[in-house]
């Protein structure tokens, strides 16, 4: 009975670790997407400012 309990406990720990990895990967993916969108918006704003300056000249 103890051996079975140990085996289940070990499997539970492994599953918890894998779940934590999956959660971190999911968070990192969403964070990367957010950062890329921010960079894109910033780049577009910068181009808009440059274009307006050129039009003023």
C-alpha positions in Angstrom: 0.0 0.0 0.0 2.8 2.4 0.9 4.6 1.7 -2.5 1.4 2.5 -4.3 1.0 5.7 -2.3 4.6 6.8 -3.1 4.0 6.1 -6.8 0.8 8.2 -6.8 2.5 11.0 -4.9 5.5 11.0 -7.3 3.1 11.2 -10.3 1.1 13.9 -8.6 4.3 16.0 -8.1 5.3 15.4 -11.7 1.9 16.5 -13.0 1.9 19.6 -10.8 5.4 20.6 -12.1 4.2 20.1 -15.7 1.1 22.2 -15.1 3.3 25.0 -13.6 5.5 24.8 -16.7 2.4 25.1 -18.9 1.1 28.1 -17.0 4.5 29.9 -17.2 4.7 29.2 -21.0 1.1 30.5 -21.4 1.8 33.6 -19.4 5.1 34.3 -21.3 3.3 33.8 -24.7 0.6 36.3 -23.8 3.1 38.7 -22.4 5.2 38.5 -25.6 2.2 39.2 -27.7 1.4 42.2 -25.6 4.9 43.5 -25.8 5.0 43.1 -29.6 1.7 45.0 -29.9 3.1 47.8 -27.8 6.2 48.0 -29.9 4.1 48.0 -33.1 2.0 50.8 -31.8 5.0 52.8 -30.7 6.6 52.3 -34.1 3.4 53.4 -35.9 3.2 56.5 -33.7 6.8 57.3 -34.4 6.2 57.0 -38.2 3.2 59.2 -37.8 5.2 61.9 -36.1 7.9 61.7 -38.7 5.3 62.0 -41.5 3.7 65.1 -39.9 7.1 66.8 -39.6 7.9 66.1 -43.2 4.5 67.5 -44.2 5.2 70.7 -42.2 8.5 71.2 -44.0 
